[in-house]
Amino acid sequence: MVHEVDEELREIKREIIESRGLVIKTNNLTNALSADIRSIAKRQQQYERRITWNSATSYVVFVLVVFASLKLAMDARLDQLKGENSQREKDVVRLKDELSRSQEREKDRQTADERAAKFYELVRQGKRNDLIAQWEQMKGQPLSKAEAAMFGDAVERAKNELAGQLYQQGMDKVRVQRWQEAASAFEESIKYREDAAIGPSVRLGLADSYRHLNRQKEAIPILTLLAENAVDKEVHDDALYLLAWCQMEVQGWNDAKNTWRTLIRRFPESRFTAEAKLQLAQLQLMH
């Protein structure tokens, strides 16, 4: 009986020892598990922290990218708006200039119309001197082609008429031997129209007037041109005759001989030929 009790006590003691060992092992496992759990929790916290930082960083980067994109887009839009605004300002300036020029043209045109009306009144009244005096100013006005042509023709007619009128005045002065007045009239006639049809006759009268005013040196170049001009044949013999006399009067004996010979050779039937022969013979005897 005692043996059985001892056996049971030993069994209980063994079980207690095993239970104690099991408790210790369980406690160790629990501690290890707790440590593992703490380690896992720490790693989880670190992971979550990294995720949080990564998320925050990603968010910040995203926000920065968005703001940078918006900034670029706004800058591009601002540049576009500035370019459009600059172009509009240029357009406004251009339109203002065009408007100003248009107003100036309209004003100039109105002024030109008024002057054209006054100029036409001069044409209608036949005021030739005023026409010629104001024509240079009128040519600078914005006239139409028809107005310019009409006024130009009127001025040319006035010049021709005045040139002819002054030529007749000069010839009238020649008849009464008022040589200075004759020369002035011929000079005015040439001034009005140098290329008039009566131009050679006017120059011949002017040279004759210069000769009688003892201005042979001024007459000789005029007469030389008339004598050499093959177009104006009507005044050839007259020009040669006066030229020879002018050359004699300035003692250009050889030139005078040549001129008399030219007159005789070219115009054997001229009314001056007989006198030309006589003067040539006297020159040859004396010089």
C-alpha positions as CSV (number, residue, x, y, z in Angstrom):
1,M,0.0,0.0,0.0
2,V,2.8,2.3,0.9
3,H,4.6,1.2,-2.1
4,E,1.7,2.1,-4.3
5,V,1.4,5.5,-2.6
6,D,5.1,6.1,-3.2
7,E,4.7,5.0,-6.7
8,E,1.8,7.4,-7.2
9,L,3.8,10.2,-5.5
10,R,6.7,9.5,-7.8
11,E,4.3,9.5,-10.7
12,I,2.7,12.7,-9.6
13,K,6.2,14.2,-9.0
14,R,7.2,13.1,-12.5
15,E,4.1,14.5,-13.9
16,I,4.6,17.7,-12.0
17,I,8.2,17.9,-13.3
18,E,7.0,17.2,-16.8
19,S,4.3,19.7,-16.4
20,R,6.8,22.2,-15.1
21,G,9.1,21.5,-18.0
22,L,6.1,21.8,-20.3
23,V,5.1,25.1,-18.7
24,I,8.7,26.3,-19.0
25,K,8.8,25.2,-22.7
26,T,5.4,26.8,-23.3
27,N,6.6,30.0,-21.6
28,N,9.7,30.0,-23.8
29,L,7.7,29.4,-26.9
30,T,5.3,32.1,-25.8
31,N,8.2,34.5,-25.2
32,A,9.7,33.6,-28.6
33,L,6.3,34.0,-30.2
34,S,5.9,37.3,-28.4
35,A,9.3,38.4,-29.6
36,D,8.5,37.3,-33.1
37,I,5.2,39.2,-33.0
38,R,7.0,42.3,-31.7
39,S,9.5,42.0,-34.5
40,I,6.8,41.5,-37.0
41,A,4.9,44.5,-35.6
42,K,8.1,46.6,-35.8
43,R,8.7,45.6,-39.3
44,Q,5.1,46.3,-40.1
45,Q,5.4,49.7,-38.6
46,Q,8.5,50.4,-40.6
47,Y,6.8,49.1,-43.8
48,E,3.8,51.3,-43.1
49,R,6.1,54.2,-42.3
50,R,7.9,53.7,-45.6
51,I,4.6,53.4,-47.4
52,T,3.5,56.6,-45.7
53,W,6.7,58.4,-46.7
54,N,6.5,57.0,-50.2
55,S,2.9,58.0,-50.5
56,A,3.7,61.5,-49.2
57,T,6.7,61.7,-51.5
58,S,4.6,60.5,-54.4
59,Y,1.9,63.0,-53.6
60,V,4.4,65.8,-53.3
61,V,6.1,64.8,-56.5
62,F,2.6,64.6,-58.2
63,V,1.6,68.0,-56.9
64,L,4.9,69.5,-58.0
65,V,4.5,67.9,-61.5
66,V,1.0,69.2,-61.7
67,F,2.0,72.7,-60.6
68,A,5.0,72.6,-63.0
69,S,2.7,71.5,-65.8
70,L,0.2,74.2,-64.9
71,K,3.0,76.8,-64.7
72,L,4.2,75.8,-68.1
73,A,0.7,75.8,-69.5
74,M,0.0,79.2,-68.0
75,D,3.4,80.6,-69.2
76,A,2.6,79.3,-72.7
77,R,-0.9,80.8,-72.5
78,L,0.5,84.1,-71.2
79,D,3.1,84.2,-74.0
80,Q,0.3,83.5,-76.5
81,L,-1.8,86.2,-75.0
82,K,1.1,88.6,-75.0
83,G,1.8,87.8,-78.6
84,E,-1.9,88.3,-79.5
85,N,-2.0,91.5,-77.5
86,S,1.2,92.8,-79.2
87,Q,-0.2,91.9,-82.6
88,R,-3.5,93.6,-81.7
89,E,-1.5,96.7,-80.6
90,K,0.4,96.7,-83.9
91,D,-2.9,96.3,-85.8
92,V,-4.4,99.2,-83.8
93,V,-1.3,101.4,-84.6
94,R,-1.5,100.3,-88.3
95,L,-5.2,101.0,-88.5
96,K,-4.7,104.4,-86.8
97,D,-1.9,105.2,-89.3
98,E,-4.1,104.1,-92.2
99,L,-7.0,106.1,-90.9
100,S,-4.7,109.1,-90.5
101,R,-3.3,108.7,-94.0
102,S,-6.8,108.2,-95.4
103,Q,-7.9,111.4,-93.6
104,E,-4.9,113.3,-95.0
105,R,-5.5,111.9,-98.5
106,E,-9.2,113.0,-98.2
107,K,-8.1,116.4,-97.0
108,D,-5.5,116.7,-99.7
109,R,-8.0,115.6,-102.2
110,Q,-10.5,118.2,-101.1
111,T,-7.8,120.8,-101.2
112,A,-6.8,119.6,-104.6
113,D,-10.4,119.8,-105.8
114,E,-10.6,123.4,-104.6
115,R,-7.4,124.3,-106.3
116,A,-8.4,122.4,-109.4
117,A,-11.6,124.4,-109.5
118,K,-9.7,127.7,-109.2
119,F,-7.2,126.5,-111.8
120,Y,-10.0,125.6,-114.2
121,E,-11.4,129.1,-113.7
122,L,-8.0,130.5,-114.8
123,V,-8.3,128.2,-117.9
124,R,-11.8,129.4,-118.6
125,Q,-10.8,133.1,-118.2
126,G,-7.7,132.6,-120.4
127,K,-5.3,134.0,-117.8
128,R,-2.2,132.4,-119.4
129,N,0.4,134.0,-117.1
130,D,-1.4,132.8,-114.0
131,L,-1.8,129.3,-115.5
132,I,1.9,128.9,-116.2
133,A,2.9,130.4,-112.8
134,Q,0.6,128.1,-110.8
135,W,1.1,124.9,-112.9
136,E,4.2,123.7,-111.1
137,Q,2.3,123.8,-107.8
138,M,-0.7,122.1,-109.3
139,K,1.3,119.2,-110.7
140,G,2.2,118.2,-107.1
141,Q,-1.5,117.9,-106.2
142,P,-3.3,114.5,-106.3
143,L,-5.1,115.2,-109.6
144,S,-6.8,112.5,-111.6
145,K,-5.3,111.5,-115.0
146,A,-8.0,113.4,-116.8
147,E,-7.5,116.6,-114.8
148,A,-3.7,116.4,-115.2
149,A,-4.0,115.8,-118.9
150,M,-6.6,118.6,-119.4
151,F,-4.6,121.1,-117.3
152,G,-1.3,120.1,-118.9
153,D,-2.7,120.7,-122.4
154,A,-4.1,124.0,-121.3
155,V,-0.7,125.1,-119.9
156,E,1.0,124.0,-123.1
157,R,-1.4,126.0,-125.2
158,A,-0.9,129.0,-122.9
159,K,2.9,128.7,-123.3
160,N,2.6,128.4,-127.0
161,E,0.3,131.4,-127.2
162,L,2.5,133.5,-124.9
163,A,5.6,132.5,-126.8
164,G,3.9,133.5,-130.1
165,Q,2.6,136.7,-128.6
166,L,6.0,137.7,-127.2
167,Y,7.6,136.8,-130.6
168,Q,5.2,139.2,-132.3
169,Q,6.0,141.9,-129.7
170,G,9.7,141.4,-130.3
171,M,9.2,141.7,-134.1
172,D,7.2,144.9,-133.6
173,K,10.1,146.3,-131.5
174,V,12.6,145.3,-134.2
175,R,10.6,147.3,-136.8
176,V,11.0,150.4,-134.7
177,Q,14.6,149.5,-133.8
178,R,14.0,149.3,-130.1
179,W,16.5,146.5,-129.7
180,Q,16.6,146.1,-125.9
181,E,12.9,145.7,-125.7
182,A,13.0,143.4,-128.7
183,A,15.7,141.2,-127.0
184,S,13.7,141.1,-123.8
185,A,10.6,140.0,-125.6
186,F,12.5,137.3,-127.5
187,E,14.1,136.1,-124.3
188,E,10.7,135.8,-122.6
189,S,9.3,133.9,-125.6
190,I,12.1,131.3,-125.4
191,K,11.7,131.1,-121.6
192,Y,8.0,130.1,-122.1
193,R,8.6,127.6,-124.8
194,E,12.1,126.6,-125.9
195,D,10.9,123.9,-128.3
196,A,8.1,125.9,-129.9
197,A,7.7,125.7,-133.7
198,I,8.7,129.3,-133.9
199,G,11.7,128.7,-131.8
200,P,14.3,129.1,-134.6
201,S,12.7,132.4,-135.7
202,V,12.7,133.7,-132.1
203,R,16.4,132.8,-131.7
204,L,17.2,134.5,-135.0
205,G,15.4,137.7,-133.8
206,L,17.2,137.5,-130.5
207,A,20.6,137.1,-132.2
208,D,19.8,140.1,-134.4
209,S,18.8,142.2,-131.4
210,Y,22.1,141.2,-129.6
211,R,24.0,142.2,-132.7
212,H,22.5,145.7,-132.7
213,L,23.1,146.0,-129.0
214,N,26.8,145.2,-129.6
215,R,26.5,141.8,-127.9
216,Q,27.9,139.9,-130.9
217,K,29.7,137.4,-128.6
218,E,26.3,136.3,-127.2
219,A,24.7,136.3,-130.7
220,I,27.4,134.1,-132.3
221,P,26.7,130.8,-130.4
222,I,22.9,131.2,-131.1
223,L,23.6,131.8,-134.8
224,T,26.1,128.9,-135.0
225,L,23.5,126.5,-133.7
226,L,20.9,127.8,-136.1
227,A,23.3,127.4,-139.0
228,E,24.2,123.9,-138.1
229,N,20.7,122.7,-137.4
230,A,19.6,120.8,-140.5
231,V,16.0,120.7,-139.3
232,D,15.3,124.4,-139.3
233,K,16.2,125.2,-143.0
234,E,14.0,128.2,-143.2
235,V,16.4,130.3,-141.1
236,H,19.7,128.8,-142.4
237,D,20.6,131.6,-144.8
238,D,19.5,134.3,-142.4
239,A,21.5,132.7,-139.6
240,L,24.6,132.4,-141.8
241,Y,24.2,136.0,-143.0
242,L,24.0,137.4,-139.4
243,L,26.7,135.1,-138.2
244,A,29.1,136.3,-140.9
245,W,28.4,139.9,-140.0
246,C,28.9,139.2,-136.2
247,Q,32.2,137.5,-136.9
248,M,33.4,140.4,-139.0
249,E,32.3,142.9,-136.3
250,V,34.4,141.0,-133.7
251,Q,37.3,140.8,-136.2
252,G,37.0,137.0,-136.7
253,W,38.1,137.4,-140.3
254,N,38.8,133.7,-141.1
255,D,35.6,132.6,-139.5
256,A,33.7,135.2,-141.4
257,K,35.2,134.1,-144.7
258,N,34.2,130.5,-144.0
259,T,30.7,131.5,-143.1
260,W,30.3,133.6,-146.3
261,R,31.6,130.6,-148.4
262,T,29.1,128.3,-146.7
263,L,26.3,130.7,-147.4
264,I,27.3,131.0,-151.1
265,R,27.7,127.2,-151.4
266,R,24.5,126.1,-149.7
267,F,22.2,128.9,-150.8
268,P,23.3,130.1,-154.3
269,E,19.7,131.5,-154.9
270,S,19.4,133.3,-151.6
271,R,18.8,137.0,-151.5
272,F,22.0,137.3,-149.4
273,T,24.2,135.5,-152.0
274,A,25.2,138.6,-153.9
275,E,26.2,140.5,-150.8
276,A,28.0,137.4,-149.5
277,K,30.2,137.3,-152.6
278,L,30.9,141.0,-152.3
279,Q,31.9,140.8,-148.6
280,L,34.0,137.6,-149.2
281,A,35.9,139.3,-152.0
282,Q,36.6,142.4,-149.9
283,L,37.8,140.2,-147.0
284,Q,40.1,138.3,-149.2
285,L,41.6,141.5,-150.5
286,M,42.0,143.1,-147.0
287,H,42.7,140.1,-144.8
